[in-house]
Amino acid sequence: MASQTELKRFTSNLADELDSAALYDTLAQLETQDKRRRVYAELATAERRHADFWAAKLRANGVSVRKHHVGAKTRMIRTLARAFGPDFVLRSVAASEMADRDKYAEQPDAAQMSAEERHHADIVQDVVNRNEGLSKGGAIAAAESWHRGVASGNDLRAAVLGANDGLVSNFCLIMGVAGAGSETGTILLTAFAGLIAGAVSMALGEWLSVTNARELARAQIARERDELKYMPDSERHELALIYQAKGIDAVEARRVAAEIMRDEDKALDTLTREELGLDPHELGGNPWSAALASFTLFAVGAIVPAMPFLWASGTRGIAQCVVLSGLGLAGIGMFTSLFNGRGALFSSVRQVLTGMIAAGCTYGIGSLLGVSLS
């Protein structure tokens, strides 16, 4: 008979596999491209096969397998996929697969599945790369960024973190003012002043960041254009070395580099992507849309802790502010689990605890300052 620890492991593995199968079933149903639909369907079948293995383990130990209820994180991804399409959640799915690719590495009874899980992660990452039209070098960089848990360019991630900034900063500001014993009108005024000031600051910072990135990218591309014009042999040699570093034979690498260098525009585009790691058609995005998005997302988060003071005051208002902010933090934690590779419950609890600790500190400081100033 298996120990209780092993039974818990079997149960956890079963739930994970069934969640993955349900997710890939949904992606297969929503996908419009036949090839990718087949990929998702095959992944779902593989995950169900893994689930059957763990279910059999449980039954062999006299444990009845109950009907599975899909986890909160998987339900959230499926909902987003239905609302915005499979591509919207594809990077989050790839992040989860990368995080879980070694989950069976130290489980001796799952050696075969460990290799299959790593293969699944590579398959999903390849779908991401093909979907985004990445070059070979870009694909390697993307895979490495997922390995580090970085989701650069992920709009969902940016949206969640922007709302989190607004919620946490204004929650702490409100708690500090409330701790000082300020009246409801003062708290409300402070909350909305913090909302506007923070949102404007975030928007300006985002505008400057994107603008500076675009200007730097343009300067690098202009320098590359000059080097192509005045030092073509050196640039051809650099391009050949890049291809050799990717594993191409030296003779073939030189031939490909020479072919590309015959067209100046093609050469500039290739060097921009391969040497500088830049997409000449994007260059960091539009600074105005980035600023507007940053302003809006910060404001959405910041208004959550301020809302209770529109209809409540005193201790009741503070209590409702804490509860509403806690719910907001929990929701943000669930969304962060889409790209941090951790469970939805863990991410939610961590988000709530850190937010509450920060707000508690500012409330305490506000109380001390309120007493000293009075």
Buried (B, 14 or more C-beta within 10 A) or exposed (E): EBEEEBBEBBBEBBBBBBBBBBBBBBBBBBBEEEEBBEBBBBBBBBBBEBBEBBBEBBEEEEBEBEEBEBBBBBBBBBEBBBEEBBBBBBBBBBBBBBBBBEBBEEBEBBEEBBEBBBEBBBBBBBBBBEBBEBBBBBBEBBBEBBBEEBBEBBEBBBBBBBBBBBBBBBBBBBBBBBBBBBEBEBBBBBBBEBBEBBBBBBBEEBBEBBBEBBEEBBEBBEEBBEBBEEEEEEBBEBBBBBBBEEEBEEEEBBBBBEEBBEEEEEBBBBBBBBBBEBBBEEBBBBBEEBBBBBBBBBBBBBBBBBBBBEEBBEEEBBEBBBEBBBEBBBBBBBBBBBBBBBBBBEBBBBBBEEBBEBBBBBBEBBBEBBEEEE
